[in-house]
Amino acid sequence: MTVSFVALPLGLVVGAALGAVYLGLLWRAVRRLPHGRGGARVFVGLALARAALLIGTLAAAAAFGAPAEGMLAGLAGFAAVRLAATRRLEGRTPEGRTPEGSAWR
């Protein structure tokens, strides 16, 4: 089994893009949740959109015959974007409140 040097960077970029879209949808859903009556519907709708995004991506990868190392590189790209987003938001709270003593942490 040979490692495809095209599949690794391509998988990494596609995984990072998928992670950015996924986390963007998650961020929008969480920010919309506390807003009145429609928040729960938006949250559930965006949860279904995130699930469809992941399932569609995996189905497309399988249909195009993506190699396993490309899919693992995609997972690494997804995880890297998640880690970067978590680090960027670490210590932030809504409305500028301090994290000490709050349930936000």
Residue frames relative to the residue before (quaternion, step in Angstrom):
aa qw qx qy qz dx dy dz
M 1.0000 0.0000 0.0000 0.0000 0.00 0.00 0.00
T 0.1571 -0.7938 0.5826 0.0760 3.56 -0.74 1.03
V 0.4383 -0.6785 0.5279 0.2623 3.52 -1.13 0.71
S 0.3166 -0.7422 0.5623 0.1812 3.56 -0.82 1.01
F 0.3148 -0.7791 0.5151 0.1692 3.54 -0.61 1.13
V 0.5728 0.5284 -0.3932 0.4879 3.58 1.27 0.10
A 0.6584 0.5383 -0.3103 0.4248 3.58 1.00 -0.84
L 0.6407 0.5531 -0.3418 0.4084 3.60 0.99 -0.71
P 0.7334 0.3835 -0.2787 0.4873 3.66 0.62 -0.91
L 0.6191 0.5404 -0.3466 0.4523 3.57 1.06 -0.71
G 0.6565 0.5051 -0.3006 0.4728 3.58 0.97 -0.86
L 0.6365 0.5335 -0.3186 0.4569 3.56 1.02 -0.82
V 0.6826 0.4794 -0.2846 0.4725 3.60 0.91 -0.92
V 0.6642 0.4910 -0.3079 0.4722 3.59 0.92 -0.89
G 0.6520 0.5120 -0.3128 0.4635 3.59 0.97 -0.80
A 0.6494 0.5022 -0.3171 0.4749 3.58 1.00 -0.77
A 0.6499 0.5029 -0.3185 0.4725 3.59 0.98 -0.80
L 0.6418 0.5122 -0.3144 0.4763 3.57 0.99 -0.84
G 0.6473 0.5174 -0.3132 0.4640 3.57 0.99 -0.82
A 0.6495 0.5139 -0.3201 0.4600 3.59 0.97 -0.79
V 0.6610 0.4853 -0.3070 0.4830 3.59 0.94 -0.85
Y 0.6484 0.5272 -0.3115 0.4523 3.59 0.90 -0.94
L 0.7133 0.4391 -0.2661 0.4771 3.59 0.81 -0.97
G 0.5911 0.5518 -0.3646 0.4617 3.59 1.13 -0.52
L 0.6541 0.4915 -0.3032 0.4885 3.58 0.99 -0.82
L 0.6451 0.5133 -0.3183 0.4680 3.57 0.98 -0.81
W 0.6449 0.5235 -0.3161 0.4584 3.60 0.95 -0.89
R 0.6649 0.5002 -0.3026 0.4648 3.55 0.92 -0.91
A 0.6515 0.5171 -0.3181 0.4550 3.59 0.98 -0.82
V 0.6819 0.4812 -0.2938 0.4660 3.58 0.88 -0.90
R 0.6637 0.5000 -0.3113 0.4612 3.60 0.97 -0.78
R 0.6807 0.4871 -0.2786 0.4709 3.59 1.12 -0.62
L 0.5251 0.6962 -0.3916 0.2935 3.60 1.12 -0.60
P 0.7508 0.4106 -0.2792 0.4356 3.66 0.67 -0.84
H 0.5672 0.6359 -0.3698 0.3704 3.62 1.23 -0.07
G 0.8400 -0.3006 0.1519 0.4254 3.54 -0.06 1.31
R 0.8304 -0.2929 0.1995 0.4299 3.47 -1.30 -0.54
G 0.7073 0.4871 -0.2760 0.4316 3.59 0.99 -0.70
G 0.4706 0.7214 -0.4191 0.2870 3.59 1.23 -0.24
A 0.6664 0.5061 -0.3053 0.4545 3.58 0.95 -0.87
R 0.6438 0.5149 -0.3272 0.4619 3.59 0.99 -0.77
V 0.6434 0.5071 -0.3167 0.4781 3.57 0.99 -0.82
F 0.6442 0.5295 -0.3220 0.4482 3.57 0.95 -0.87
V 0.6802 0.4705 -0.2894 0.4819 3.60 0.88 -0.91
G 0.6435 0.5285 -0.3231 0.4497 3.59 0.96 -0.81
L 0.6965 0.4499 -0.2778 0.4852 3.57 0.94 -0.85
A 0.5761 0.5506 -0.3811 0.4688 3.60 1.17 -0.45
L 0.6513 0.4913 -0.3103 0.4881 3.59 1.01 -0.77
A 0.6279 0.5237 -0.3346 0.4685 3.59 1.05 -0.71
R 0.6476 0.5043 -0.3223 0.4715 3.62 0.98 -0.79
A 0.6457 0.5084 -0.3217 0.4702 3.59 0.98 -0.80
A 0.6562 0.5050 -0.3101 0.4672 3.59 0.95 -0.85
L 0.6161 0.5487 -0.3388 0.4522 3.58 1.07 -0.75
L 0.6990 0.4619 -0.2764 0.4708 3.59 0.84 -0.92
I 0.6736 0.4846 -0.3048 0.4675 3.58 0.87 -0.90
G 0.6529 0.5163 -0.3111 0.4587 3.59 0.97 -0.82
T 0.6475 0.5147 -0.3166 0.4643 3.57 1.01 -0.79
L 0.6675 0.4866 -0.3024 0.4756 3.58 0.92 -0.86
A 0.6443 0.5124 -0.3224 0.4672 3.59 1.01 -0.78
A 0.6527 0.5021 -0.3159 0.4713 3.60 0.98 -0.80
A 0.6358 0.5217 -0.3299 0.4634 3.59 0.99 -0.79
A 0.6639 0.4894 -0.3022 0.4780 3.57 0.97 -0.83
A 0.6626 0.5147 -0.3081 0.4485 3.60 0.96 -0.84
F 0.7203 0.4148 -0.2428 0.5002 3.58 1.03 -0.75
G 0.4689 -0.7115 0.4225 0.3088 3.58 1.26 0.01
A 0.1432 0.8141 -0.5464 0.1350 3.56 0.98 0.83
P 0.4438 -0.6918 0.4920 0.2869 3.60 -0.87 0.85
A 0.6524 -0.5435 0.3686 0.3784 3.55 -1.22 0.57
E 0.6609 0.5019 -0.3316 0.4487 3.61 0.93 -0.75
G 0.6123 0.5343 -0.3461 0.4689 3.60 1.13 -0.56
M 0.6554 0.4952 -0.3064 0.4810 3.56 1.04 -0.78
L 0.6394 0.5037 -0.3259 0.4809 3.59 1.05 -0.69
A 0.6234 0.5143 -0.3362 0.4835 3.59 1.06 -0.68
G 0.6220 0.5326 -0.3291 0.4703 3.59 1.08 -0.69
L 0.6351 0.5121 -0.3157 0.4845 3.55 1.03 -0.78
A 0.6411 0.5126 -0.3188 0.4739 3.58 1.02 -0.77
G 0.6461 0.5124 -0.3174 0.4681 3.61 1.00 -0.76
F 0.6289 0.5285 -0.3151 0.4753 3.55 1.05 -0.85
A 0.6819 0.4865 -0.2820 0.4678 3.58 0.89 -0.96
A 0.6351 0.5326 -0.3347 0.4483 3.60 1.01 -0.74
V 0.6562 0.4887 -0.3133 0.4821 3.59 0.97 -0.80
R 0.6380 0.5191 -0.3301 0.4632 3.59 0.98 -0.77
L 0.6586 0.5034 -0.3058 0.4684 3.57 0.94 -0.87
A 0.6558 0.5080 -0.3090 0.4652 3.58 0.96 -0.86
A 0.6602 0.4984 -0.3106 0.4682 3.60 0.95 -0.82
T 0.6480 0.5127 -0.3164 0.4659 3.57 1.00 -0.81
R 0.6594 0.4991 -0.3055 0.4720 3.58 0.95 -0.83
R 0.6511 0.5283 -0.3183 0.4423 3.55 0.98 -0.81
L 0.7524 0.3856 -0.2050 0.4932 3.57 0.99 -0.82
E 0.4224 0.7237 -0.4628 0.2892 3.58 1.22 -0.11
G 0.8119 0.2407 -0.2030 0.4915 3.54 -0.88 0.99
R 0.5826 0.5672 -0.3870 0.4349 3.60 1.23 -0.12
T 0.0744 -0.7675 0.6352 0.0434 3.53 -1.15 0.66
P 0.5925 -0.5694 0.4069 0.3989 3.58 -1.16 0.36
E 0.8494 0.1518 -0.1403 0.4856 3.55 -1.19 0.66
G 0.6269 -0.6049 0.3336 0.3603 3.59 1.07 0.61
R 0.3754 0.7266 -0.5018 0.2816 3.61 1.16 0.33
T 0.5106 -0.6321 0.4792 0.3318 3.56 -1.17 0.50
P 0.5056 -0.6788 0.4377 0.3033 3.59 -0.99 0.74
E 0.5493 0.6199 -0.4130 0.3788 3.61 1.14 -0.42
G 0.8483 0.1633 -0.1370 0.4847 3.53 -0.91 0.96
S 0.6259 0.5144 -0.3684 0.4560 3.58 1.16 0.11
A 0.5403 -0.6238 0.4633 0.3230 3.52 -1.26 0.39
W 0.4612 0.7184 -0.4214 0.3060 3.58 1.29 0.03
R 0.6803 0.4961 -0.3052 0.4449 3.59 1.04 -0.49
